């Protein structure tokens, strides 16, 4: 089974029909809308397990995490990694930028019959901003890879 058709369907289902609303998972973290598969490398597309909104995209080659905080979609730069996971991801990755930090931990599961990607059955996305409450959102999703 190819991951690209599954990913395309999942991304279409995750695309908001109206202007983005704040995710029920957190008043801080909102949906990022439809995202394209990178031209090269792999990206993890992560949904909030609370409301199935697409809330993050982590890109291996670009070394970024795309999130929507306070209604603004931003890319945070990777700042540290620990542990290993398949397809170039780390078990835990830290990102920084825009006056905030994020930590993404996720389980990456490759399975027979799923090509050019993998599943993310569980993970957590933590967002911290100075002078504000932090938030941890449970996530799950898919990883898609381009040649």
N, C-alpha and C positions, 0 to 999 in steps of 0.2 A: 504494500500500500504506500503510495507516495504521500509525503507530508504536505507538499505545496497545495493540492486541492483542499485538503482538510483545513489547512491554515487559512486559505482564502475564504472558505465558508465561515470559519470561526471569526475572522476579522470582519466580514460583512455583518455577521450577527451582532458583533460588538460595536459596530459603528452607530453613533447616536443619530436618531432621526431629527431631533431638534437640537438647539444649542445645548452644549454639555451642562449637565447638572452635577452637583457634588455627589460623590459616591456615598452610599449609605454606610459604607465601611468606616468612613472618617469624614468629618467636616473639612479637614485639611486637604485630603487627597481626592482629586477628581478624575474622571475618565479622560484618556488621551485621544480617543477617536481611532479611526482606521489608520493602520500603519503598514507601509510597504515592506516586503522582504528586501533585505539589503542586496545590492548587486554582487557582493562578495562576502563570504563568511557566514556566521550564524547570529541569530537574534532570538532572545527569549521574549515571548509575548505572554504577559502575566495578568490574570484576572483576579479581582477581589473574590474570595470565596463567599463573601457575604451577599453580594448582589450581582456577580458575574460581569461587572464593568471592566473593560480593559484599562488597567491603571498604570501599567509600566511596560517599557520595552528596554531590555538590556542588550546591547550590541557588543560582540566580542571584538571585531576589527576596529570599530570606532572607539571602543573603550568608554562607552557612555551609557547612562541610564536616563531614559526619557520618562518624565512624570509630569503631572499637572498639579501644581500647588497653588491654592488660592485663585483658581481660574486661569492661571498662566502655565502653558506648556513649556518646559525647560529641559535642557540636556545637562546632566551633571557628569563631570569627568571622573573616571576611575582613579582612586587614590591608593588603594591597598587591596591585596587579595590574600586569602588563606585557604588551604586545602585545595583539592583538585576535584573536578567533575568532568564528565565527557564533553566533547565538542568545543573545547577551549574555555569553558566556564570554570569558575572556582566555586568551592562549597560556600564560601562567604566572600563577598566583595563590598568594599566601601567606596562611596562616591562623594565628591564635594563640589560646591559651586553655588552661586546665587545666594550666599550667606547661609547655607544649610549643608547638612550632611545626611547621607542615606546609607543604610546597610541592607544588602540583599543576601539572604541565605536561601538556598533552594536545593532540593533533591532532583537530580537529572537521571531519568531512566530511559535507556535505549532498549528497544524491543524488536524482536524479529518481525519482519513485515512492515516496519515503519522506517522508510528510507529518508535520507536528507533531513533528519531531525530527531527529536526525542520528546518525551513527555516530562512535564514538571508536575508531579502529583501533589507536592506540598512545598511550601516555602513561606518566608516572612519578609516583609518590606518595612523597615523602620526609617522614619523621617524625623530628624531633629533640627530645630531652629533655635538660635540663642534667644533667650527671654520668652520662649513659648513652650507650651507642652509638646512633648514628642508623641508620635503615634506609631503603632505597630499594626500592620494590616496583613492578615493571612492571605497568601496568594497561591495560585496554581495556574498551569498553562501549557503551552507548547513551544518547542524550539524548532525553528525552520532554518535551513542552511542553503545557500546558493553556491554554485560551483566557483 
